[in-house]
Amino acid sequence: MTTTFKISEESSIQTTVSLSAVADESQESYVEIDAEVDWHETMKFLKVEFPVDVRNTEASYETQFGIVRRPTHYNTSWDMAKFEVCCHKWADLSEHGYGVSVLNESKYGFAVAGNLMRLSLLRAPKAPDAHADMGKHIMRWAIMPHKGPLDSRTVRAGFEFNFPPSIHSHSKIKDVKDLMSSFRLSKHSDEGLILDTIKRGEDDVDVSRGELPKRRGRNVVVRIYDSLGGRSRGVIETGAVKIQKAWKCNLLEDDLEEVHVGSDGEIAIEVGAFEVASYRLLLA
């Protein structure tokens, strides 16, 4: 369904509302809104509101590798100072047995007051940039009700909404795709674990830029984090790729400790609450 709304004499918004399809029962469907805004305002703020039938004193907002929680009331001056929160892929308001998540692709200001959820879309300040946000914009957001509390369904939906699957058929990248698709978390891993990054080792002889000592062999670095704030356990599967050794390392890829590699190439891991854990895998 597509509708056009006149914001003012100069500005308008066209929205298309659709219902998503789901691939399996583990996914939640959501109502998706695609918007095209022609914005020419002065000292105005455009937001979209979602009044929901949910009550909680705190709302949850996704940030990089974690979640921030802020009050939904303005009882004190420091509560009022938290009226808008930096939110990346989703925001959620849940009570016992039920909740609503708002998925977001490109707008990062969010606020919840009582049971009213607000996503900030566009501003029209005149300083320091008098032309900020002026012109045409294309944006997407979605509303996803869910049973139970905030959990991995919202995290997964947020990732898929921001990074929809794509298929590449170019023959030159086939070897890279085969290599990278070999590294994954097993289906029995805790649902809060997210495999965020798969990359080559920065100091490998064949890719090093020479700024640091070079490392022999070919290494793949796998970065995993806990997205829900609890201790999580899982298994890294390496598929047909043979692993000689593996180490847990820091973000600079300095080794911290060696980890055991099973005979089938599986690596058991344990990640703390919101921990970002990196593992360097030496290919055989």
GIDAPE-V104408 format. One record per residue. N is the residue number from 1. RES is the residue in one small letter. SS is DSSP state (@ for helix, = for strand, . for the rest). PHI is phi in whole degrees, 0 to 359 (none if undefined). OMEGA is omega as a letter, one per 30 degrees, with the letter a starting at -180 (NA if undefined). Layout:
n/res/ss/phi/omega
N/RES/SS/PHI/OMEGA
N/RES/SS/PHI/OMEGA
//
This chain:
n/res/ss/phi/omega
1/m/./none/a
2/t/=/242/l
3/t/=/227/l
4/t/=/239/a
5/f/=/234/l
6/k/=/273/l
7/i/./286/l
8/s/./203/l
9/e/./295/a
10/e/./256/a
11/s/./236/l
12/s/=/209/l
13/i/=/222/l
14/q/=/244/a
15/t/=/239/l
16/t/=/240/a
17/v/=/256/l
18/s/=/218/l
19/l/=/253/a
20/s/./286/l
21/a/./264/l
22/v/./241/a
23/a/./276/a
24/d/./207/a
25/e/./290/a
26/s/./285/a
27/q/./263/l
28/e/./254/l
29/s/./278/a
30/y/./213/l
31/v/=/268/a
32/e/=/256/l
33/i/=/239/l
34/d/=/255/a
35/a/=/233/l
36/e/=/236/a
37/v/=/244/l
38/d/=/253/a
39/w/=/244/l
40/h/./215/a
41/e/./234/l
42/t/./230/l
43/m/./55/l
44/k/./237/a
45/f/=/226/a
46/l/=/260/l
47/k/=/229/l
48/v/=/243/a
49/e/=/248/l
50/f/=/229/l
51/p/=/285/a
52/v/./240/a
53/d/./269/a
54/v/./225/l
55/r/./234/l
56/n/./198/a
57/t/./279/l
58/e/=/225/l
59/a/=/244/a
60/s/=/247/a
61/y/=/227/l
62/e/=/282/l
63/t/=/234/a
64/q/./297/l
65/f/./61/l
66/g/=/183/a
67/i/=/224/l
68/v/=/249/l
69/r/=/238/a
70/r/=/228/l
71/p/=/294/l
72/t/./258/a
73/h/./233/a
74/y/./240/a
75/n/./284/a
76/t/./230/l
77/s/@/294/l
78/w/@/283/l
79/d/@/294/a
80/m/@/296/l
81/a/./290/l
82/k/./258/a
83/f/./295/l
84/e/./230/a
85/v/=/238/l
86/c/=/288/a
87/c/./231/a
88/h/./269/a
89/k/./269/a
90/w/=/199/l
91/a/=/231/a
92/d/=/217/l
93/l/=/233/a
94/s/=/227/l
95/e/=/235/a
96/h/./298/l
97/g/./89/a
98/y/=/198/l
99/g/=/194/l
100/v/=/226/l
101/s/=/248/l
102/v/=/249/a
103/l/=/272/a
104/n/=/222/a
105/e/./257/a
106/s/./212/a
107/k/./239/a
108/y/./241/l
109/g/=/257/a
110/f/=/220/l
111/a/=/211/l
112/v/=/231/l
113/a/=/236/a
114/g/./67/l
115/n/./250/a
116/l/=/254/l
117/m/=/262/a
118/r/=/229/l
119/l/=/252/l
120/s/=/280/a
121/l/=/253/a
122/l/=/217/l
123/r/=/239/l
124/a/./219/l
125/p/./286/l
126/k/./245/l
127/a/./209/g
128/p/./278/a
129/d/./242/a
130/a/./289/a
131/h/./250/a
132/a/./300/l
133/d/./68/a
134/m/./290/l
135/g/=/110/a
136/k/=/264/a
137/h/=/224/l
138/i/=/241/a
139/m/=/211/a
140/r/=/223/l
141/w/=/209/a
142/a/=/210/l
143/i/=/247/a
144/m/=/233/l
145/p/=/290/a
146/h/=/211/l
147/k/=/282/l
148/g/./75/a
149/p/./282/l
150/l/./301/a
151/d/./207/a
152/s/@/294/l
153/r/@/296/l
154/t/@/292/l
155/v/@/299/a
156/r/@/295/a
157/a/@/297/l
158/g/@/297/l
159/f/@/295/a
160/e/@/291/l
161/f/@/291/a
162/n/@/276/a
163/f/./231/a
164/p/./297/a
165/p/./301/l
166/s/./226/a
167/i/./245/l
168/h/./246/a
169/s/./246/a
170/h/./294/a
171/s/@/295/a
172/k/@/291/a
173/i/@/258/a
174/k/@/298/a
175/d/@/297/l
176/v/@/293/l
177/k/@/298/l
178/d/@/298/a
179/l/@/293/a
180/m/@/290/a
181/s/./286/l
182/s/./283/a
183/f/./258/a
184/r/=/201/l
185/l/=/273/l
186/s/./293/a
187/k/./292/l
188/h/./267/l
189/s/./290/l
190/d/./302/a
191/e/./291/l
192/g/./285/a
193/l/=/282/l
194/i/=/238/l
195/l/=/274/a
196/d/=/269/a
197/t/=/219/l
198/i/=/231/a
199/k/=/211/l
200/r/=/284/l
201/g/./296/a
202/e/./295/a
203/d/./259/l
204/d/=/298/a
205/v/./305/a
206/d/./278/l
207/v/./234/a
208/s/./297/l
209/r/./265/l
210/g/./88/a
211/e/./283/a
212/l/./233/l
213/p/./305/a
214/k/./278/a
215/r/=/246/a
216/r/./288/l
217/g/./87/l
218/r/./248/a
219/n/=/239/l
220/v/=/242/l
221/v/=/256/l
222/v/=/246/a
223/r/=/246/a
224/i/=/230/l
225/y/=/220/l
226/d/=/271/a
227/s/./262/a
228/l/./242/l
229/g/./87/l
230/g/./212/l
231/r/./292/a
232/s/=/234/l
233/r/=/235/a
234/g/=/196/a
235/v/=/226/l
236/i/=/274/l
237/e/=/259/a
238/t/./247/l
239/g/./59/a
240/a/./277/a
241/v/./283/l
242/k/./272/a
243/i/=/250/l
244/q/=/275/l
245/k/=/212/l
246/a/=/214/l
247/w/=/225/l
248/k/=/278/a
249/c/=/226/l
250/n/./269/a
251/l/./291/l
252/l/./273/l
253/e/./68/l
254/d/./274/a
255/d/=/294/l
256/l/=/255/l
257/e/=/200/l
258/e/=/280/l
259/v/=/243/a
260/h/./284/l
261/v/./251/a
262/g/./290/a
263/s/./297/l
264/d/./264/l
265/g/./84/a
266/e/./276/a
267/i/=/233/l
268/a/=/281/a
269/i/=/229/l
270/e/=/224/a
271/v/=/238/l
272/g/./284/a
273/a/./300/l
274/f/./58/l
275/e/./286/l
276/v/=/258/a
277/a/=/248/l
278/s/=/246/a
279/y/=/231/l
280/r/=/260/a
281/l/=/249/l
282/l/=/272/a
283/l/=/287/a
284/a/./289/NA
//
